[in-house]
């Protein structure tokens, strides 16, 4: 009985953590959307697009995937990691 209670508690904690993480991602996307639009508009030479494609290929090769262009979006590792590609524009 005690194991069942611990399992239910652990499941609740995991679900709560996933909910907070998902809400955080949604909030970051809402806040960063105007910045992304401005960056994409100012990207005349296509530097951001080339960097995204190159990073997707490297990640796919690291995972051993044959086709680098999967339909999933790559994961972001921090709240401001979407701005990492902007360093080439300065």
BAMILUM-155012 format. One record per residue (C-alpha): residue number from 1; x, z, y. Coordinates in steps of 0.05 Angstrom, whole numbers, plus 5000, padded with zeros to 4 digits. Each point is the difference from the previous one (the first is absolute). Layout:
REM residues N
+------+------+------+------+
! resi !    x !    z !    y !
+------+------+------+------+
!  NUM !    X !    Z !    Y !
...
+------+------+------+------+
This chain:
REM residues 90
+------+------+------+------+
! resi !    x !    z !    y !
+------+------+------+------+
!    1 ! 5000 ! 5000 ! 5000 !
!    2 ! 5056 ! 5017 ! 5047 !
!    3 ! 5034 ! 4933 ! 4987 !
!    4 ! 4936 ! 4964 ! 5019 !
!    5 ! 4995 ! 5038 ! 5066 !
!    6 ! 5073 ! 4983 ! 5016 !
!    7 ! 4988 ! 4927 ! 4983 !
!    8 ! 4938 ! 4996 ! 5045 !
!    9 ! 5038 ! 5034 ! 5056 !
!   10 ! 5060 ! 4953 ! 4993 !
!   11 ! 4953 ! 4940 ! 5000 !
!   12 ! 4966 ! 5025 ! 5064 !
!   13 ! 5068 ! 5010 ! 5034 !
!   14 ! 5022 ! 4930 ! 4979 !
!   15 ! 4936 ! 4969 ! 5025 !
!   16 ! 5004 ! 5037 ! 5066 !
!   17 ! 5072 ! 4977 ! 5010 !
!   18 ! 4980 ! 4928 ! 4985 !
!   19 ! 4943 ! 5005 ! 5050 !
!   20 ! 5045 ! 5027 ! 5055 !
!   21 ! 5052 ! 4946 ! 4986 !
!   22 ! 4946 ! 4945 ! 5002 !
!   23 ! 4971 ! 5026 ! 5065 !
!   24 ! 5070 ! 5003 ! 5030 !
!   25 ! 5012 ! 4927 ! 4981 !
!   26 ! 4934 ! 4979 ! 5031 !
!   27 ! 5016 ! 5037 ! 5065 !
!   28 ! 5070 ! 4969 ! 5003 !
!   29 ! 4971 ! 4931 ! 4990 !
!   30 ! 4949 ! 5011 ! 5056 !
!   31 ! 5053 ! 5025 ! 5048 !
!   32 ! 5053 ! 4947 ! 4982 !
!   33 ! 4953 ! 4940 ! 4999 !
!   34 ! 5009 ! 4983 ! 5075 !
!   35 ! 5076 ! 5007 ! 4993 !
!   36 ! 5000 ! 4954 ! 4940 !
!   37 ! 4959 ! 4948 ! 5037 !
!   38 ! 5047 ! 5002 ! 5060 !
!   39 ! 5061 ! 4995 ! 4954 !
!   40 ! 4971 ! 4941 ! 4962 !
!   41 ! 4981 ! 4966 ! 5066 !
!   42 ! 5070 ! 5008 ! 5028 !
!   43 ! 5033 ! 4976 ! 4936 !
!   44 ! 5013 ! 4928 ! 5022 !
!   45 ! 5056 ! 4985 ! 4952 !
!   46 ! 4964 ! 5028 ! 4939 !
!   47 ! 5051 ! 5055 ! 4989 !
!   48 ! 4949 ! 5052 ! 4979 !
!   49 ! 4968 ! 4954 ! 4949 !
!   50 ! 5067 ! 4981 ! 4970 !
!   51 ! 5021 ! 5074 ! 4995 !
!   52 ! 4934 ! 5018 ! 4966 !
!   53 ! 5008 ! 4944 ! 4949 !
!   54 ! 5073 ! 5019 ! 4987 !
!   55 ! 4982 ! 5073 ! 4989 !
!   56 ! 4943 ! 4981 ! 4954 !
!   57 ! 5047 ! 4957 ! 4959 !
!   58 ! 5052 ! 5056 ! 4995 !
!   59 ! 4948 ! 5050 ! 4978 !
!   60 ! 4972 ! 4952 ! 4949 !
!   61 ! 5069 ! 4986 ! 4972 !
!   62 ! 5013 ! 5075 ! 4996 !
!   63 ! 4936 ! 5009 ! 4960 !
!   64 ! 5015 ! 4939 ! 4957 !
!   65 ! 4939 ! 4960 ! 5022 !
!   66 ! 5006 ! 4925 ! 4993 !
!   67 ! 4956 ! 4982 ! 5059 !
!   68 ! 5020 ! 5035 ! 5064 !
!   69 ! 4936 ! 4984 ! 5036 !
!   70 ! 4951 ! 5047 ! 4968 !
!   71 ! 4932 ! 5012 ! 5030 !
!   72 ! 5013 ! 5074 ! 5012 !
!   73 ! 5026 ! 5025 ! 5066 !
!   74 ! 5067 ! 5034 ! 4998 !
!   75 ! 5000 ! 5076 ! 5008 !
!   76 ! 5023 ! 5030 ! 5065 !
!   77 ! 5045 ! 5060 ! 4995 !
!   78 ! 4987 ! 5035 ! 5066 !
!   79 ! 4955 ! 5000 ! 5060 !
!   80 ! 5046 ! 4956 ! 5041 !
!   81 ! 5031 ! 4958 ! 4945 !
!   82 ! 4958 ! 4941 ! 5022 !
!   83 ! 5043 ! 4996 ! 5062 !
!   84 ! 5065 ! 4992 ! 4960 !
!   85 ! 4999 ! 4924 ! 5005 !
!   86 ! 4997 ! 5004 ! 5076 !
!   87 ! 5075 ! 5018 ! 5003 !
!   88 ! 5017 ! 4926 ! 4993 !
!   89 ! 4961 ! 4982 ! 5062 !
!   90 ! 5041 ! 5043 ! 5047 !
+------+------+------+------+
